[in-house]
Structures are given as structure tokens and as C-alpha cells.
Amino acid sequence: MFEKIWGQVMKPVSANGATGHLIPVMGKIMFRVYDQDHNFTDYDIHHADLEVTITDPDAFFYRDEFTDRLDHSPDTLGLK
């Protein structure tokens, strides 16, 4: 269950239950909200440090000396 990025091994760690902040960094960030019919509204974020909690068992953090990212689980990505 490791992924190689730029020759480096990244160990996935579950992000389910993690709390963090949505912040703008060199680009636009949207906050998407779905209704019961799967329609959605995308909101521009003007709040400087909006706190959110991840409630997705398929969310994983990947870190190495070059990269920090949040992605799907290794199983979903087809990584073994």
C-alpha cells in the first residue's frame, strides 16, 4: 500500500475524521453542497480559514519530502 511519486515512497494515512481549514492558496477554492436529488451549488469561499471535518472513509493523506496531498484510498486508486 505504497505509492511512488517522483521516485519517493508515500505511505497513505486515513484522513477520515481529520479537521482542517479551507484556505485560498494561489487559486480559487469552491465549497460544493449537494441536495437530496444530487443537484449541487458551488460557493465561492471568502472566509479566510473555514474549518471543515472530513467524513469520508475513502479519503487518505499522502506525504513525502516533496508532496502533501489528500486523495482517494489506495484501493480506490488501484494501488497495492
C-alpha positions in Angstrom: 0.0 0.0 0.0 2.6 2.5 -1.0 2.7 4.9 -4.0 5.8 6.2 -5.7 5.8 9.9 -6.7 9.0 11.2 -8.2 10.8 8.1 -7.0 9.7 8.6 -3.4 7.6 6.2 -1.4 4.4 7.8 0.0 2.7 6.0 2.9 -1.1 6.6 2.9 -2.8 7.6 6.2 -6.6 7.7 6.6 -7.9 11.3 6.6 -11.4 10.2 7.8 -12.3 12.4 10.9 -9.5 14.9 10.3 -10.3 18.5 10.9 -8.6 21.3 9.0 -9.2 24.6 7.3 -10.0 25.5 3.7 -7.7 28.3 2.7 -7.0 30.1 -0.6 -3.6 29.4 -2.0 -2.7 30.6 -5.5 -6.1 29.9 -6.9 -9.8 29.6 -6.3 -11.3 27.1 -3.9 -15.0 26.2 -4.0 -17.3 24.6 -1.4 -19.8 22.2 -3.1 -23.1 21.3 -1.4 -25.3 18.6 -2.8 -29.1 18.3 -2.2 -31.1 15.1 -1.8 -31.5 15.0 -5.6 -27.8 15.2 -6.3 -28.0 18.7 -7.6 -25.3 20.9 -6.3 -24.4 24.5 -5.6 -20.7 25.7 -5.7 -20.0 28.5 -3.3 -17.0 30.9 -3.7 -15.2 30.9 -0.4 -14.4 34.4 1.1 -14.0 33.1 4.6 -10.2 33.2 5.3 -9.9 30.0 7.4 -13.1 27.9 7.2 -12.9 24.8 9.4 -14.1 21.5 7.9 -14.1 17.9 9.1 -13.5 15.0 6.6 -16.2 12.4 6.9 -15.2 10.1 4.1 -13.6 6.7 4.8 -12.1 6.8 1.2 -10.1 9.9 2.0 -6.3 9.5 2.6 -3.3 11.8 3.2 -0.1 11.1 1.2 3.1 12.7 2.3 6.8 12.6 1.4 9.6 15.1 1.3 8.2 16.8 -1.8 4.5 16.4 -1.6 1.5 16.6 0.8 -1.8 15.7 -0.8 -5.3 14.5 0.0 -6.7 11.8 -2.3 -8.8 8.6 -2.5 -7.7 5.4 -0.7 -5.0 3.3 -2.2 -7.7 0.6 -3.0 -9.8 3.2 -5.0 -6.7 4.4 -6.8 -5.7 0.8 -7.7 -2.5 0.9 -5.6 -1.3 -2.2 -3.7 
